[in-house]
Amino acid sequence: MDAPDQVEAYAAADFEAPDRRFVETFIQRHGLDFKGEIADLGCGPGNIALRLAQALPQVRVRGVDGAGRMLDEARRRAAASEVEGRVMWQQAYLPTADLPSHHFEAVVSNSLLHHLHAPAGLWETIRQIAAPGAAILVGDLRRPPSLDAAHALVATYVAGEPPVLQADFFASLCAAFEIEEVRAQLDAAGLHTLTVEALGDRHLVVSGRLDKGPGA
């Protein structure tokens, strides 16, 4: 997602409510005293990464995205914030060997899964980069039961947004996974300690902690 009109539209769009809910969910499950480095996979213009750094003063956040223009916007936003020294940005496509192995105390991702041609790449990356016992939080859209239901969600949530965002939202809903499909992905990846559940009328969330390993 690196087209100038998409970057401009996403940078200007109001995602405050879902972004705030994502960060609040992380805090509810892992606490305000969480420490260490968090990887935000598919960080886009930095909304979640910056909110995490602002809410959790003892963390550093590395935002990872494949779109250079999105990362340029993230850097611009970070420069205007008080947390610039605790966030960094890295361009990479998943899966990647460019991130440190078994390093991050938490891995998060919001609205990336449905964009991936091979969703196993996300789970493979999480297994590779997360430290033993790391906190995991992955949020995404949930595929509605019909095209009519998808159109109704567009009308409810993005009717006032630019056409490019409306089209992207509809396409994303249609490309998203159902809960049972995500459960099967987690099983195939060996991520048996993670759970998936519905969140609201259009999202799902995967959360938990990785195994700490033998003898932990």
ZIDA-V91540 format. One record per residue. N is the residue number from 0. RES is the residue in three letters. SS is DSSP state (2 for helix, 1 for strand, 0 for the rest). PHI is phi as a letter, one per 40 degrees, with the letter a starting at -180 (999 if undefined). NEAR is the number of other ideal C-beta (glycine too) atoms within 8 Angstrom. Layout:
BEGIN
N:RES:SS:PHI:NEAR + N:RES:SS:PHI:NEAR
END
This chain:
BEGIN
0:MET:0:999:9 + 1:ASP:0:b:9 + 2:ALA:0:c:6 + 3:PRO:2:d:6 + 4:ASP:2:c:7 + 5:GLN:2:c:11 + 6:VAL:2:d:15 + 7:GLU:2:c:8 + 8:ALA:2:c:12 + 9:TYR:2:c:12 + 10:ALA:2:c:8 + 11:ALA:2:c:5 + 12:ALA:0:c:8 + 13:ASP:0:c:4 + 14:PHE:0:b:7 + 15:GLU:2:d:6 + 16:ALA:2:c:7 + 17:PRO:2:c:9 + 18:ASP:2:c:12 + 19:ARG:2:c:9 + 20:ARG:2:c:9 + 21:PHE:2:c:14 + 22:VAL:2:c:12 + 23:GLU:2:c:8 + 24:THR:2:c:13 + 25:PHE:2:c:14 + 26:ILE:2:c:12 + 27:GLN:2:d:6 + 28:ARG:2:c:8 + 29:HIS:2:b:9 + 30:GLY:0:g:5 + 31:LEU:0:c:6 + 32:ASP:0:c:5 + 33:PHE:0:d:14 + 34:LYS:0:b:6 + 35:GLY:1:h:11 + 36:GLU:1:b:11 + 37:ILE:1:b:16 + 38:ALA:1:c:14 + 39:ASP:1:b:15 + 40:LEU:1:c:13 + 41:GLY:0:g:13 + 42:CYS:0:c:16 + 43:GLY:0:f:12 + 44:PRO:0:c:11 + 45:GLY:0:g:15 + 46:ASN:2:d:10 + 47:ILE:2:c:13 + 48:ALA:2:d:15 + 49:LEU:2:c:15 + 50:ARG:2:c:12 + 51:LEU:2:c:15 + 52:ALA:2:c:14 + 53:GLN:2:c:9 + 54:ALA:2:c:8 + 55:LEU:0:b:11 + 56:PRO:0:c:3 + 57:GLN:0:b:7 + 58:VAL:1:b:15 + 59:ARG:1:b:10 + 60:VAL:1:b:15 + 61:ARG:1:b:15 + 62:GLY:1:c:14 + 63:VAL:1:b:14 + 64:ASP:1:a:13 + 65:GLY:0:c:8 + 66:ALA:0:c:11 + 67:GLY:2:c:7 + 68:ARG:2:c:9 + 69:MET:2:c:15 + 70:LEU:2:c:14 + 71:ASP:2:c:8 + 72:GLU:2:c:12 + 73:ALA:2:c:17 + 74:ARG:2:c:10 + 75:ARG:2:c:8 + 76:ARG:2:c:11 + 77:ALA:2:c:13 + 78:ALA:2:c:7 + 79:ALA:0:c:5 + 80:SER:0:b:10 + 81:GLU:0:c:4 + 82:VAL:0:b:10 + 83:GLU:2:d:8 + 84:GLY:2:c:4 + 85:ARG:2:b:8 + 86:VAL:1:b:15 + 87:MET:1:b:7 + 88:TRP:1:b:14 + 89:GLN:1:b:10 + 90:GLN:1:c:9 + 91:ALA:0:a:10 + 92:TYR:0:b:4 + 93:LEU:0:c:12 + 94:PRO:0:c:7 + 95:THR:0:b:9 + 96:ALA:0:c:4 + 97:ASP:0:c:5 + 98:LEU:0:b:14 + 99:PRO:0:c:6 + 100:SER:0:c:6 + 101:HIS:0:f:8 + 102:HIS:0:b:9 + 103:PHE:1:c:14 + 104:GLU:1:c:11 + 105:ALA:1:a:17 + 106:VAL:1:b:15 + 107:VAL:1:b:15 + 108:SER:1:a:14 + 109:ASN:1:b:13 + 110:SER:0:g:12 + 111:LEU:0:b:12 + 112:LEU:2:d:13 + 113:HIS:2:c:11 + 114:HIS:2:c:9 + 115:LEU:0:c:10 + 116:HIS:0:c:2 + 117:ALA:0:b:5 + 118:PRO:0:c:9 + 119:ALA:2:d:9 + 120:GLY:2:c:10 + 121:LEU:2:c:14 + 122:TRP:2:c:13 + 123:GLU:2:c:11 + 124:THR:2:c:14 + 125:ILE:2:d:15 + 126:ARG:2:c:11 + 127:GLN:2:c:10 + 128:ILE:2:c:13 + 129:ALA:1:c:15 + 130:ALA:1:c:10 + 131:PRO:1:d:10 + 132:GLY:1:g:8 + 133:ALA:1:c:12 + 134:ALA:1:c:12 + 135:ILE:1:b:16 + 136:LEU:1:a:16 + 137:VAL:1:b:14 + 138:GLY:1:b:13 + 139:ASP:1:a:15 + 140:LEU:1:c:11 + 141:ARG:1:b:12 + 142:ARG:0:c:10 + 143:PRO:0:c:10 + 144:PRO:0:c:4 + 145:SER:0:a:6 + 146:LEU:2:c:6 + 147:ASP:2:c:6 + 148:ALA:2:c:9 + 149:ALA:2:c:12 + 150:HIS:2:c:9 + 151:ALA:2:c:9 + 152:LEU:2:c:13 + 153:VAL:2:d:13 + 154:ALA:2:c:7 + 155:THR:2:c:6 + 156:TYR:2:b:8 + 157:VAL:0:b:8 + 158:ALA:0:d:8 + 159:GLY:0:c:3 + 160:GLU:0:c:9 + 161:PRO:0:d:6 + 162:PRO:2:d:5 + 163:VAL:2:c:9 + 164:LEU:2:c:12 + 165:GLN:2:c:12 + 166:ALA:2:c:8 + 167:ASP:2:c:9 + 168:PHE:2:c:13 + 169:PHE:2:c:11 + 170:ALA:2:c:8 + 171:SER:2:c:12 + 172:LEU:2:d:14 + 173:CYS:2:c:9 + 174:ALA:2:c:8 + 175:ALA:0:c:12 + 176:PHE:1:b:13 + 177:GLU:0:c:8 + 178:ILE:2:d:11 + 179:GLU:2:c:6 + 180:GLU:2:c:8 + 181:VAL:2:c:14 + 182:ARG:2:d:9 + 183:ALA:2:c:8 + 184:GLN:2:c:12 + 185:LEU:2:c:13 + 186:ASP:2:c:9 + 187:ALA:2:c:8 + 188:ALA:2:c:11 + 189:GLY:0:g:6 + 190:LEU:0:c:12 + 191:HIS:0:c:6 + 192:THR:0:c:7 + 193:LEU:0:c:11 + 194:THR:1:b:6 + 195:VAL:1:b:10 + 196:GLU:1:a:8 + 197:ALA:1:c:7 + 198:LEU:1:b:9 + 199:GLY:0:g:5 + 200:ASP:0:c:4 + 201:ARG:0:a:9 + 202:HIS:1:b:12 + 203:LEU:1:b:14 + 204:VAL:1:b:11 + 205:VAL:1:b:13 + 206:SER:1:a:11 + 207:GLY:1:h:9 + 208:ARG:1:b:7 + 209:LEU:0:c:15 + 210:ASP:0:d:7 + 211:LYS:0:c:6 + 212:GLY:0:g:6 + 213:PRO:0:d:3 + 214:GLY:0:g:3 + 215:ALA:0:c:7
END
